[in-house]
C-alpha cells in the first residue's frame, strides 16, 4: 500500500514538473524572454584581464549552472532566427526532425509569433525519437555551445580543450598550426577543429561533423559537409562573446549567421558539492541511469508522458 502511495506521489510530481518544463520551453524560445538571474547582472565588471586568456569556467546559465535558462544578455538556445532557405535535401531533413523544444506546434503562442522561423514554433513534446540525444548520443559542437550549462576552457600549449558540463563531454581544438583535412573520410560526432588568433579574436574552424547531430535544440539539420566557424572575443573580465556561422550548401542556400551568444566567467569555487568539492558536475547522460533512475522512478509511474531531456 505504501509503495502504491509513493508511486502516486511520484507520478503527480512528474506530471506537474513536465507541465512546468513545457510551459517554460514555450515561453523561452526567444532569448529576451529568458529569466535574469545570477549571471544576468548588467553591472559591468571592470577588473583588468588579458584578452587572450580564455581559461576558466564560462556559463550562459541565468543562475550560473544547472536548472536555469540563459541569462538575459547571453542569447537563447537557438543558433539564429535568420535561417537561410533550405535546399530540397535540407527541407526533407528539417521536416523529419521533431524537436520537443520551442513553442508548441499549432498553439496560440506559436501563431502569435510569426516573426520567428517555423523551426522555433513546431515543438511536439515529448520528443518522439528523432532527437538522438534522447538516447544519450553526443549532441555535437554547435548544440553543446548553445546549451546554457557551463563549459570549461582548458588551455594547453598545442590545444584548447572544452569540457562541457552537460553530458560531461570533451572537445579538442588544435592550436598547433595543423590544417583542417581537405577530405574527411571518417566524420566525427565532434568533427575536426583547429583554432588560431586573429588579433584579439580566437577563431575556430570545424569540419567533418557527423550529420546525425542537430545544429541546435530546435532540430535544424546539417550535413557532413558543414563548415562551422566560431569567433571568441573576451570583451570584459567576466564576459566572453561568441559569433558563429555555418556554411552547408547541401542543406542551406546561403551562409547562416548565428545570433550573438555570450558566456559569463564563474568564480573557481562557484560550482561545488555539498561537502565543498569544486569543479564541473558530472552531468552525464548514462543509459543505465536513464533506465533505472528516470524511466522506472519517474516516467513509467507517470504513465510515460515525461520522456524529454
Helices and strands as residue ranges (DSSP letters): H 2-27, G 31-33, G 38-40, E 56-59, H 88-96, H 108-111, G 118-120, G 132-135, H 141-146, E 151-156, E 159-164, E 169-174, E 192-198, E 201-207, E 227-236, E 239-247, E 256-257, E 261-265, H 287-289, I 290-299
